[in-house]
Amino acid sequence: MNITLTSPRLFGTVAAIPSKSHVHRLLICASLADGTSVIRCPSTSDDMDATVRCMTALGAKIEYAEEAFRVTPIPRDGEGIASVPDAAMDCGESGSTMRFLLPVVCALGKGGSITSHGRLPERPLSPLYEELVSHGADLSPAGTNPFRIAGKLTPGDYTMDGSVSSQFISGLLFALPLLDGPSTLTITGKLESAPYITLTLQALEAFGVHWQSADPMHYRITPTRYTTPGNVTAEGDWSNGAFWLTAGALSEEGLTVTGLSPDSVQGDSAIVPILERMGARVLREKGRLTISGGHLHGCEIDGAQIPDLVPVLSVAAAAAEGETCIRNIGRLRLKESDRIASVTDMLGSLGCTGVTSGEDWLKITGGGLTGGTVQSWNDHRIAMSAGIASLVCKHPVTITGAEAVRKSYPGFFDDLDRLTVKDFICTMHRQ
């Protein structure tokens, strides 16, 4: 699907969609619990559906109706959770689903296969792969698709490099309580995307799973039964809310976003202080954030803990005055696209001539955008960032492969259309 946006101007209020990061975690915990759970979730996405498919393949029953998931967990037998033997799971393009469930399936010891799509089969599984094999898992070669899983994890001492992927650490935190003896998890190196690990720990705690930890780098986990809290509610998503908050910063009228908790541990809540540093005006009210444009200027940004914000922050940087440098973002090369390359391509296609990049950094000299045709690279965050960029472009913006937004935010362009001031010159063409 191609979409062309011509001179949109936005005004109004938009509700944040549910956090897919939070929903992934809640669905896994609910599927491993001792009774039925209801997860309040006003909308879904392709990535959420991937986790539903995989947990269903393992034996859970999950229904979505009236803006909620009703999860009947995987049945139990005398030995514990009795998942379907040799389950065939399809995780689509969801890296979170695959990386969370790989250790879980190994812990259950029933075996199975995981099929993945898009760029996901190419994304690395090391060092998680080697750690699982050294503790009893029998895995097909990395990159195999479908990826075969056999064997059963044994309790013991686990080590994981914190600079590679927080998803590996979260996957082990889900799995280790399922083993039949105590285990330790030691995180080495620089811990990046730490807020996502905190989000995992909060989900585990909600389902009665506890651990001992002297610091964020060391955990001792004993066998624990997941217990349902009954009803839980998915948090609003700061990573997708960031698109609207940035849109507000690029306009004089501003936008209001509801449903984003100021107390959330989601790391992407950092979007607000970053936009403030760039010169945006922020009004904080209970349950509401209103951001409007000031005189935006460039700044230094450390992207280590907030990699998902980099595409839309790059748009703000291109529209700002002066230079913005975003550092410590090497992991972006392993996302749905090589996001350092695809962000550079997006900005260049829209007329920004001041973009340079290195292995783990982007430098953007602002001055405005003109418009043009942007390839999404099958990356939802590139497609949505190009949509926000159209707000400050002088000429139309065409986004090819715009359907990529289904991965996390299927209604993004519908919300963009709804927020458009209708008496302003604005057209949206879908092909």
C-alpha positions as MATLAB code, in Angstrom:
seq = 'MNITLTSPRLFGTVAAIPSKSHVHRLLICASLADGTSVIRCPSTSDDMDATVRCMTALGAKIEYAEEAFRVTPIPRDGEGIASVPDAAMDCGESGSTMRFLLPVVCALGKGGSITSHGRLPERPLSPLYEELVSHGADLSPAGTNPFRIAGKLTPGDYTMDGSVSSQFISGLLFALPLLDGPSTLTITGKLESAPYITLTLQALEAFGVHWQSADPMHYRITPTRYTTPGNVTAEGDWSNGAFWLTAGALSEEGLTVTGLSPDSVQGDSAIVPILERMGARVLREKGRLTISGGHLHGCEIDGAQIPDLVPVLSVAAAAAEGETCIRNIGRLRLKESDRIASVTDMLGSLGCTGVTSGEDWLKITGGGLTGGTVQSWNDHRIAMSAGIASLVCKHPVTITGAEAVRKSYPGFFDDLDRLTVKDFICTMHRQ';
ca = [
       0.000    0.000    0.000;
       1.251    3.457   -0.949;
       0.007    6.580    0.819;
       0.477   10.184   -0.311;
       0.121   12.982    2.232;
      -0.245   16.589    1.109;
       0.221   19.445    3.576;
      -1.518   17.920    6.616;
      -2.075   20.133    9.616;
      -3.069   18.435   12.859;
      -5.086   19.497   15.859;
      -6.951   17.691   18.630;
      -6.609   14.764   21.006;
      -5.498   11.193   20.399;
      -5.516    8.253   22.817;
      -2.329    6.238   23.098;
      -2.699    2.687   21.846;
      -1.840   -0.216   24.189;
       1.842   -1.003   24.613;
       2.641   -4.102   22.576;
       5.733   -4.544   24.744;
       3.518   -4.792   27.812;
       0.908   -6.973   26.088;
       3.527   -9.510   24.909;
       4.607   -9.947   28.506;
       1.101  -10.173   29.922;
       0.019  -12.753   27.322;
       2.997  -14.986   28.101;
       2.507  -14.750   31.856;
      -1.240  -15.368   31.550;
      -0.647  -18.430   29.362;
       1.683  -19.896   32.000;
      -0.585  -19.091   34.956;
      -2.853  -21.273   37.088;
      -6.192  -19.823   35.978;
      -8.001  -17.592   33.517;
      -6.833  -13.985   33.068;
      -8.485  -11.013   31.360;
      -6.138   -8.451   29.797;
      -7.778   -5.118   29.019;
      -6.386   -3.996   25.651;
      -8.393   -1.556   23.474;
      -6.655   -2.518   20.207;
      -4.317   -5.141   18.762;
      -1.522   -5.365   16.188;
       0.286   -7.949   14.080;
       2.978   -8.407   16.726;
       0.432   -9.030   19.471;
      -1.322  -11.515   17.198;
       1.990  -13.327   16.741;
       2.301  -13.932   20.492;
      -1.341  -15.062   20.611;
      -0.688  -17.568   17.815;
       2.388  -18.977   19.524;
       0.808  -19.322   22.971;
      -2.234  -20.935   21.343;
       0.046  -23.407   19.558;
       1.526  -24.296   22.954;
      -1.945  -25.081   24.305;
      -3.391  -21.865   25.703;
      -6.845  -20.675   24.629;
      -6.939  -16.948   23.879;
      -9.998  -15.009   22.741;
     -10.227  -11.301   21.937;
     -13.576   -9.559   22.366;
     -14.893   -6.312   23.827;
     -11.399   -4.780   23.906;
      -9.885   -7.517   26.031;
      -7.976  -10.780   25.764;
      -9.427  -13.673   27.747;
      -6.601  -16.151   28.351;
      -7.208  -19.724   29.480;
      -3.722  -20.980   30.307;
      -1.815  -23.955   28.970;
      -3.202  -27.025   30.802;
      -1.261  -28.652   33.612;
      -0.500  -32.270   34.419;
       1.209  -33.878   37.386;
       4.570  -32.521   36.291;
       3.439  -28.943   35.762;
       2.570  -27.033   32.585;
       1.681  -29.567   29.905;
       2.307  -27.692   26.658;
       1.590  -29.300   23.302;
       4.505  -31.559   22.260;
       6.359  -30.433   19.157;
       4.225  -27.295   18.841;
       4.484  -25.435   15.529;
       4.639  -21.703   16.281;
       4.553  -18.826   13.790;
       5.921  -15.622   15.266;
       5.567  -13.543   12.096;
       8.079  -10.689   12.173;
       7.914  -10.212   15.948;
      11.407  -10.355   17.420;
      10.007  -10.006   20.936;
       7.802  -13.067   20.454;
      10.632  -15.248   19.206;
      13.227  -14.129   21.737;
      10.847  -14.359   24.695;
       9.472  -17.767   23.774;
      12.648  -19.557   22.779;
      13.824  -19.940   26.417;
      10.247  -20.648   27.568;
       9.794  -23.525   25.113;
      13.194  -24.890   26.160;
      12.132  -24.703   29.813;
       8.872  -26.559   29.143;
      10.855  -29.355   27.488;
       8.156  -30.321   24.987;
      10.066  -29.209   21.891;
       8.654  -27.480   18.854;
       9.473  -25.197   15.960;
       9.314  -21.443   15.432;
       8.728  -20.017   11.965;
       9.623  -16.375   11.356;
       9.239  -13.956    8.463;
      10.718  -10.804    6.973;
      14.161   -9.910    8.256;
      13.710  -11.797   11.517;
      15.460  -15.062   10.494;
      18.593  -12.998    9.822;
      18.643  -11.311   13.218;
      21.178  -12.826   15.631;
      20.305  -15.203   18.469;
      23.764  -15.181   20.063;
      24.660  -15.252   22.910;
      21.249  -16.583   23.994;
      21.625  -19.535   21.610;
      24.885  -20.729   23.203;
      23.610  -20.239   26.745;
      20.527  -22.364   26.099;
      22.571  -25.134   24.441;
      25.015  -25.210   27.345;
      22.058  -25.811   29.704;
      20.420  -28.725   27.908;
      18.630  -27.304   24.871;
      19.025  -28.963   21.475;
      18.583  -26.270   18.822;
      18.818  -26.244   15.043;
      21.553  -24.040   13.536;
      20.984  -20.304   13.987;
      19.179  -18.854   10.974;
      17.265  -22.074   10.261;
      13.638  -21.373    9.411;
      11.573  -23.033   10.826;
      13.829  -23.068   13.868;
      13.718  -26.409   15.671;
      13.752  -26.740   19.477;
      14.286  -29.896   21.529;
      15.720  -30.879   24.902;
      14.929  -29.334   28.259;
      16.694  -26.599   30.175;
      18.398  -27.521   33.415;
      18.644  -25.161   36.373;
      21.999  -23.582   37.040;
      24.021  -20.443   36.529;
      23.127  -18.381   33.460;
      25.082  -15.423   32.074;
      23.946  -12.929   29.449;
      25.652   -9.902   27.901;
      23.434   -6.897   28.596;
      24.669   -4.920   25.590;
      23.207   -7.271   22.953;
      19.443   -7.473   23.542;
      17.297   -6.958   26.610;
      14.846   -9.412   25.004;
      17.273  -12.277   25.648;
      17.333  -11.374   29.335;
      13.542  -11.076   29.509;
      13.162  -14.480   27.839;
      15.328  -16.082   30.516;
      13.427  -14.294   33.276;
      10.186  -15.835   31.944;
      11.766  -19.291   31.639;
      13.852  -19.805   34.777;
      10.889  -19.919   37.223;
       9.603  -22.934   35.238;
      12.676  -25.073   35.959;
      12.782  -27.695   38.712;
      15.564  -26.085   40.720;
      17.046  -22.680   41.585;
      19.012  -20.722   39.011;
      21.023  -17.523   38.868;
      21.113  -14.987   36.060;
      24.132  -12.684   35.822;
      24.134   -9.803   33.346;
      27.532   -8.699   32.090;
      28.693   -5.687   30.096;
      26.694   -2.491   29.646;
      22.996   -3.008   30.255;
      21.069   -1.378   27.399;
      17.275   -0.997   27.121;
      17.128   -1.587   30.863;
      13.557   -0.225   31.188;
      12.284   -3.177   29.150;
      13.739   -5.573   31.714;
      11.975   -3.630   34.462;
       8.742   -3.979   32.470;
       9.294   -7.754   32.383;
       9.889   -7.868   36.126;
       6.688   -5.899   36.744;
       4.687   -8.362   34.623;
       6.216  -11.314   36.480;
       5.410   -9.722   39.812;
       1.797   -9.173   38.724;
       1.587  -12.931   38.132;
       3.117  -13.895   41.469;
       6.667  -14.638   40.293;
       9.360  -13.400   42.660;
      13.148  -13.321   42.610;
      16.074  -12.217   44.722;
      18.267   -9.439   43.380;
      21.034   -7.483   45.046;
      21.312   -5.221   41.996;
      19.988   -5.016   38.403;
      22.800   -7.281   37.164;
      22.226  -10.327   39.382;
      19.107  -12.460   39.965;
      18.432  -15.634   41.903;
      15.254  -17.386   40.784;
      13.642  -20.402   42.409;
      10.868  -22.574   40.933;
       7.692  -20.505   41.092;
       4.099  -21.050   40.044;
       2.638  -18.292   37.869;
      -0.640  -17.213   39.500;
      -3.273  -15.150   37.742;
      -4.255  -11.752   39.167;
      -7.588  -12.131   37.375;
      -7.800   -8.828   35.536;
      -4.921   -6.691   34.295;
      -4.776   -3.646   32.025;
      -2.189   -2.979   29.324;
      -0.350    0.301   29.637;
      -0.556    2.984   26.985;
       2.359    2.808   24.574;
       4.972    5.530   24.912;
       6.911    4.369   21.845;
       3.934    4.893   19.532;
       2.628    7.859   21.495;
       5.979    9.469   20.700;
       4.892    9.980   17.089;
       1.996   12.201   18.158;
       4.053   13.992   20.796;
       6.639   14.796   18.126;
       3.866   15.898   15.780;
       2.736   18.319   18.470;
       6.269   19.668   18.802;
       6.297   20.343   15.051;
       3.105   22.428   15.105;
       2.057   25.708   16.643;
      -1.374   24.437   17.725;
       0.015   21.302   19.339;
      -1.554   17.927   20.043;
      -2.896   16.294   23.190;
      -2.165   12.632   23.922;
      -4.107   10.733   26.582;
      -3.493    7.383   28.242;
       0.260    7.690   28.860;
       1.209    7.082   32.478;
       3.899    9.426   33.830;
       4.827    6.629   36.259;
       5.457    4.043   33.537;
       8.851    2.343   33.454;
       8.744    2.357   29.646;
      12.001    3.928   28.573;
      10.383    5.753   25.667;
       8.723    8.145   28.097;
      12.061    9.948   27.649;
      10.534   11.490   24.515;
       9.014   14.295   26.602;
      12.194   15.655   28.243;
      14.063   15.267   24.939;
      11.472   17.334   23.063;
      11.558   19.882   25.893;
      15.346   20.135   25.510;
      14.797   20.757   21.812;
      12.476   23.670   22.647;
       8.956   22.201   22.632;
       6.336   23.445   25.096;
       4.754   20.808   27.325;
       1.572   21.021   29.388;
       1.129   18.160   31.848;
      -2.353   17.477   33.174;
      -3.817   14.401   34.821;
      -4.087   11.766   32.136;
      -3.155   14.239   29.385;
      -0.001   15.542   27.733;
      -0.189   18.512   25.381;
       2.896   19.386   23.348;
       3.203   22.336   20.998;
       5.991   23.766   18.916;
       8.515   26.203   20.128;
      11.691   27.215   18.337;
      13.212   23.746   17.995;
      16.968   23.389   18.094;
      19.326   20.443   17.879;
      20.828   18.645   20.855;
      22.910   15.629   21.878;
      20.906   12.421   22.419;
      22.089    9.129   23.901;
      19.993    6.474   22.171;
      21.253    3.434   24.112;
      18.095    3.065   26.209;
      15.602    4.445   23.651;
      16.390    2.900   20.239;
      12.744    2.926   19.100;
      12.574    6.725   19.404;
      15.426    7.364   16.983;
      13.412    7.421   13.703;
      10.867   10.000   14.858;
      13.468   12.039   16.761;
      15.436   12.214   13.520;
      12.429   13.924   11.926;
      12.329   16.495   14.736;
      16.078   17.008   14.298;
      15.706   17.602   10.554;
      13.052   20.252   11.242;
      15.062   21.910   14.021;
      17.750   24.531   13.798;
      21.331   23.410   14.261;
      22.884   19.986   14.688;
      21.593   16.895   16.499;
      23.843   13.938   17.199;
      22.261   10.634   18.290;
      24.830    8.216   19.712;
      25.046    4.604   20.945;
      22.519    3.225   18.475;
      24.443    0.391   16.834;
      21.679   -2.095   17.657;
      19.396   -0.231   15.235;
      21.189   -2.001   12.402;
      19.530   -5.252   13.561;
      15.899   -4.098   13.681;
      13.122   -4.620   11.102;
      15.404   -2.659    8.806;
      18.925   -1.365    9.275;
      17.415    1.685   10.928;
      20.544    3.819   10.733;
      20.541    3.266    6.973;
      16.756    3.537    6.541;
      16.524    6.740    8.617;
      19.327    8.228    6.514;
      17.489    7.164    3.352;
      14.174    8.573    4.619;
      15.575   11.994    5.468;
      17.560   12.173    2.239;
      14.469   11.269    0.217;
      12.609   14.125    1.899;
      15.255   16.704    1.056;
      17.481   16.787    4.128;
      21.064   17.156    2.909;
      22.710   17.323    6.313;
      22.645   13.647    7.371;
      25.764   11.630    8.123;
      26.092    8.336    9.966;
      28.569    5.860   11.392;
      28.414    2.392   12.829;
      26.507    3.534   15.931;
      25.593    7.198   15.418;
      23.563    9.641   13.351;
      24.328   13.320   12.892;
      21.574   15.527   11.475;
      21.878   19.184   10.538;
      18.433   20.723   10.511;
      16.987   23.201    8.113;
      13.713   21.686    7.003;
      12.300   19.048    4.681;
      10.826   19.436    1.221;
       8.945   16.220    0.472;
       9.335   13.243   -1.843;
       8.894    9.483   -1.915;
       9.967    7.384    1.068;
      10.451    3.626    1.076;
       9.287    2.089    4.356;
      11.769   -0.805    4.100;
       8.940   -2.875    5.626;
       9.650   -1.063    8.899;
       6.680    0.298   10.837;
       8.679    3.031   12.542;
      10.060    4.342    9.258;
       6.556    4.462    7.727;
       5.120    6.322   10.730;
       8.092    8.688   10.954;
       7.617    9.618    7.297;
       3.956   10.313    8.074;
       4.970   12.733   10.831;
       7.616   14.286    8.556;
       4.869   15.216    6.085;
       3.684   17.830    8.605;
       6.739   19.989    7.892;
       7.295   19.179    4.218;
       6.585   21.807    1.564;
       5.536   19.236   -1.031;
       3.654   15.908   -0.910;
       5.128   12.862    0.810;
       4.494    9.431   -0.668;
       5.186    6.405    1.543;
       5.614    3.086   -0.256;
       4.938   -0.040    1.761;
       2.865    1.955    4.259;
       1.113   -1.241    5.370;
       4.176   -1.900    7.559;
       2.363    0.031   10.316;
       0.199   -3.058   10.938;
       3.089   -4.514   12.920;
       2.474   -2.205   15.874;
      -0.151    0.447   15.008;
      -2.651   -0.599   12.313;
      -4.767    2.529   12.830;
      -1.919    5.045   12.537;
      -2.942    6.588    9.218;
      -6.613    6.569   10.245;
      -5.686    8.556   13.355;
      -3.545   10.882   11.236;
      -6.520   11.497    8.956;
      -8.877   12.032   11.923;
      -6.561   14.622   13.481;
      -6.194   16.596   10.253;
      -7.845   20.013   10.223;
     -10.403   19.482    7.472;
     -10.665   23.063    6.260;
      -6.932   23.088    5.618;
      -5.498   21.878    2.303;
      -4.922   18.217    3.071;
      -5.323   15.069    1.034;
      -4.485   11.471    1.714;
      -4.349    9.044   -1.187;
      -4.092    5.288   -0.618;
      -3.137    2.899   -3.388;
];
